C-alpha cells in the first residue's frame, strides 16, 4: 500500500506539472513572450543575481520547506490518512502550486517587489497596509509555534538533538569560511561541510546536552535574535545550504523506504471521525479546521513572502518560474505524503498499535520515520534515523525561526515609517536592528513559553492560510485585469473557497479554543496565550474583511489595466 500511494503521488504531481502547469505557463502567463527578467535588467551582484534554475530551486525549496510540511500532516492524521492525503494532494495542486507560481511571476513582473507592494497596486493602499500587519502577526505566531517544537525536541531524550544541531551550525560556519574566505571553491568547501555534518551526527548521538524546556526557550530566544541580526552570509546562508542536503537525503531514503517497504497503511485508520480531537483536545471538524492544521504541505502564504523576497530577484528567466514556484510546491506535497506514509504505515511498529494517535505529533513522525527507513534499509540503524528525523525537523524549524525573525525585523522597520516625522525618537528606536529583532523574538518565544503547540500551531496555520487567501485574491485581480480574463476563475474559485474555509476556521478557533484559556484554574502564563492569540485573531479577522471589501470593489471593475512589465 505504501508503494502504491507514493507512486500515485509521483504520477499525480508529474502529470499535473506537465499538463496543468505548462498550460498556465503557455496560455495564461505567456512567459515565452515575457520581457527580460529583473535579475538581468536590475543586476547588482547583491540581490538581483541571474541564477541557474537548478541552483535557485535548491535555495527556494530549502526556504519554503521548513518543518511545516512535516508537523501539520503528523498532527492532522488524527482524522485518518485518507482525508489528510486528499487535502494535501488537491490543495497542493489546485491552490498551493498556483499560489506559489503566480506570486513568484507577479513579483517578477513587478521588478522583484514584494506581494505587499503588488497587493497595494492591484487592490489599493489600504490592502497594502493591512498586508504588512498580517505579515507581522504571522511572524510572531511562526516564532511561537516553531519555537515550542524546537524547545520540545531539544529537551527530549539525552539532549542529543541540541548537541547535533550545535555541531551542525559549527560545521556550517567552517564551511562558509572556506567557501567565502579562501580559494577552495564551492565544490571542495561543500565536501568539507558534508564531512563535518556527518561527524556532527555521530558525535551528537554520543554527547548530549540535557536541560529543561524553559532553558531551551531562553537559548532559542538569544539564538534567533543574534542570527537574524548578523550578516546573512555568516551563518544563515551556509547553514541553509547544508540544510538542503538534509532535506534531499531525507526525501531520498524516505521515498525509497516507502516504495520498497510495500507496507499496509493500517497503523492509523483510513478515516477516524469528521470531528477528531486535534486542536487543543477539542472535537475539530475537518471542515473548516483542516487548513488550521495542514499548512505548508498543501499551501502556505509564507511562500509568497519567500517568492517576493528573494527568489523573484534571482530568477534568470520568467520561464523558469514554473519549475521554481509550481515545482517546488509539488515537491513539498511529496514530502508531506512521505510523512503520512511513515506514520500510517510504520507507526504501530515504532510506537505500538494503541499509542500511535495518543503520541505527540513530533514523536509520532520521528519514531515512525526512523522505523520505516531502518526496517527497509537495515544498514541505517533505528537510533541514527530517529536522530536524523529529529535534527531534520529541528534544523528546518530553526531555519524558519531565524528567517522569520529577520523578516519580522524588516516589517517592524516598515511599519514604523509613519513615525519618522511625528515621533523621530520612537522611529529611531524601532529602526535599530537589534531592538526590532528582540520585539519579534520576545513576543513569539513568550507565546511559545506560555502555550502548547496543539493550540499555537493552528493559530500560526490560520494566519498563514489567511495570507495565502489574500495573495490568491490579489492574483485573481492580476489575472483578470492584466493577463487573461478567461483564466480568472482558475484562480478566483480556489481563492474564494480557501478564504471562506480559513475565515470560518479562525472564527471556530476563536469561539471554541480561545475561551479555554480563561477558565478557572488555568495558569496565568497560559491565560497570556489566550489574550494575545485571541486579540491577534480578532484584529486579523477585521483586517481580513476590510481587505476583501477592497478586493470586491476592485475585482468588479471591467476595464483592463496595462500589464506590468
C-alpha positions, -999 to +999 in steps of 0.1 A: +000+000+000+028+024+008+043+017-026+010+024-044+004+057-025+039+070-031+040+061-068+005+075-072+016+108-057+046+109-081+024+102-111-002+128-100+023+156-095+042+149-127+011+147-148-003+180-134+031+197-137+034+188-174-003+195-183-019+219-159+012+238-150+025+240-186-009+252-198-008+281-173+027+290-184+019+289-221-017+303-223-021+325-192+013+339-184+028+335-219+062+335-203+079+328-236+069+364-246+078+379-212+104+408-211+139+403-197+138+393-160+146+419-134+176+397-123+192+408-156+178+442-161+185+453-125+215+431-118+235+445-089+255+415-078+239+416-044+201+410-045+194+409-083+216+380-095+206+358-125+208+322-112+206+288-127+171+273-122+186+242-106+206+262-080+176+285-073+153+256-069+175+244-040+175+278-023+138+283-028+129+248-017+150+249+014+135+283+022+098+272+019+101+236+032+106+241+069+091+219+095+056+228+083+050+200+058+061+175+085+043+188+116+009+195+100+003+161+085+017+143+115-008+162+137-037+160+112-035+122+108-059+121+137-087+125+111-073+094+093-048+092+065-073+094+036-087+129+042-052+141+050-039+129+017-069+142-001-063+177+013-026+176+007-029+164-030-059+186-040-049+216-021-013+213-033-022+211-070-052+235-073-043+261-046-008+258-032+011+254-065-009+280-083-004+304-053+033+299-054+036+301-092+016+333-096+031+351-066+065+344-080+057+356-115+037+386-103+067+396-082+089+392-113+066+414-134+068+440-106+106+441-108+111+417-079+089+437-054+070+420-025+035+408-027+026+435-002+035+460-029+016+440-056-015+440-034-013+477-028-011+483-066-038+459-076-063+462-047-055+496-031-033+513-005-054+501+024-049+465+013-011+471+011-010+485+047-031+457+062-009+431+044+020+444+064+002+438+097-008+404+085+029+396+080+038+410+114+013+388+132+023+358+111+059+363+121+051+363+158+029+332+155+055+314+134+081+320+161+057+308+188+047+276+170+081+266+158+098+277+190+077+253+210+085+225+186+123+231+188+124+235+226+105+203+229+129+184+207+159+199+225+145+188+259+137+153+247+159+123+253+195+128+263+198+162+246+214+147+215+193+168+192+207+201+205+243+189+205+239+176+169+224+209+158+250+229+176+278+209+158+258+213+126+260+251+129+297+249+137+301+228+105+282+254+085+303+283+098+335+264+089+322+255+055+311+291+049+346+304+059+362+281+033+336+289+007+338+327+011+372+335+025+395+310+008+401+298-028+389+263-022+357+270-042+321+257-037+328+221-046+356+213-021+341+235+006+308+215+002+327+182+007+343+196+039+309+208+051+293+174+044+321+155+062+317+178+092+279+173+091+283+135+092+307+140+122+281+162+139+255+133+138+279+107+152+293+130+179+258+144+188+245+108+193+272+102+219+274+136+237+240+151+245+234+184+264+205+179+288+184+209+300+148+218+308+124+231+281+123+265+297+161+267+294+159+259+257+133+287+253+159+312+265+186+297+243+162+299+212+154+335+220+191+345+222+199+325+191+172+339+168+179+375+178+216+371+171+211+350+139+185+374+124+206+405+131+240+392+119+251+395+083+233+367+064+264+351+050+280+345+084+256+317+094+223+316+076+235+311+040+260+283+047+236+266+072+207+267+048+229+253+021+238+223+043+202+221+053+192+214+017+214+182+018+195+170+048+162+176+030+173+158-002+187+129+017+156+126+039+134+126+008+156+101-010+158+075+018+122+081+029+109+077-006+130+046-012+118+030+020+082+038+013+084+022-022+105-008-012+086-014+021+052-021+004+037-016+039+000-016+046-013+017+059-030+001+089-013+018+118-039+046+115-075+042+103-082+054+068-108+076+085-115+081+122-141+108+126-152+140+110-146+158+143-115+143+158-098+157+190-069+175+173-069+212+181-065+218+218-082+185+226-115+197+211-135+178+186-123+196+155-144+194+124-124+185+093-141+214+075-134+242+082-104+235+105-082+214+082-062+245+070-055+253+106-036+220+109-022+211+075-005+243+063+027+241+043+023+207+027-009+218+009-005+256+007+013+284+025+011+322+024+046+323+038+058+310+004+047+342-012+070+361+011+099+340+000+090+344-037+088+382-034+116+385-010+145+367-027+135+342-054+120+367-079+152+387-078+173+357-088+150+341-114+171+340-146+142+339-170+104+341-163+101+307-180+120+292-150+092+302-126+071+271-134+100+249-123+108+270-092+073+280-080+050+253-092+076+225-090+089+233-055+054+233-041+046+199-056+078+186-041+067+199-007+035+180-012+056+149-019+074+154+014+041+156+033+030+124+015+061+106+029+051+118+064+016+104+060+030+070+048+056+068+076+030+073+103+001+054+088+024+025+077+050+022+104+036+040+134+024+008+150+058-008+146+075+022+162+051+031+190+026+002+194-008+000+177-026+015+206-003+045+210+001+060+176-027+086+178-021+093+215+015+102+210+025+138+202+029+148+166+067+151+167+075+118+184+048+103+161+067+113+130+102+108+143+097+073+156+076+062+126+101+076+100+130+060+119+112+027+119+103+029+082+138+036+070+157+013+094+133-016+087+135-014+049+172-002+048+187-021+078+222-007+073+207+025+087+202+020+124+169+029+142+188+052+167+206+071+139+174+075+118+154+087+148+182+113+155+183+123+118+145+128+118+146+149+150+175+170+137+158+173+103+127+188+119+146+209+144+171+223+119+144+234+095+122+247+122+152+268+134+158+279+098+122+291+097+126+308+131+156+329+123+144+337+087+110+347+101+126+368+129+147+386+102+116+392+081+097+404+112+125+429+118+121+443+083+083+446+088+088+465+121+111+489+103+085+494+075+055+498+098+075+524+118+079+547+088+049+569+097+066+578+130+096+593+112+081+628+112+057+626+141+079+607+167+115+606+154+128+592+188+105+562+186+112+558+149+149+557+156+145+530+183+123+508+161+148+512+132+175+496+153+180+461+140+187+446+174+156+462+191+134+452+162+147+416+164+141+415+201+105+426+197+096+398+174+116+372+193+102+383+227+065+382+215+069+348+197+090+329+223+069+344+251+038+328+234+057+295+230+066+295+267+031+302+278+011+278+255+014+245+237+018+235+201-016+219+197-030+254+203-002+276+188+001+255+156-035+262+145-031+299+153+001+300+131-015+280+103-047+301+103-027+333+099-005+316+073-035+304+053-053+337+056-023+354+039-024+327+012-061+335+006-054+373+003-025+365-021-047+343-042-074+371-043-047+395-054-036+371-081-072+368-092-073+406-098-040+404-116-052+376-139-085+393-147-072+428-153-037+423-165-035+389-181-064+369-195-100+371-182-107+336-195-085+322-167-098+344-139-119+316-124-089+292-123-076+315-096-108+331-082-127+299-074-099+282-052-092+316-037-128+321-026-131+285-013-099+289+007-109+323+020-143+310+032-127+279+047-099+296+066-121+325+078-147+301+092-118+280+107-104+311+126-139+320+138-143+285+151-110+287+168-119+320+184-152+307+197-142+271+208-105+271+217-096+306+230-122+306+259-103+276+274-076+300+284-099+319+307-115+290+327-110+288+364-077+272+374-059+280+341-022+291+349-015+328+343+010+321+316-015+302+296-040+329+300-015+352+284-016+330+253-054+333+252-053+371+254-026+375+228-038+349+203-074+359+207-066+396+201-044+387+171-073+367+156-098+394+161-076+420+145-068+397+116-104+390+110-112+427+110-084+434+085-094+403+065-129+417+059-116+452+051-092+437+026-119+415+010-142+445+007-114+463-012-109+433-034-146+431-042-147+467-054-116+463-075-124+429-090-158+441-101-144+467-124-145+457-160-117+477-176-083+461-183-052+477-170-019+480-188+000+448-178+030+454-156+064+447-173 
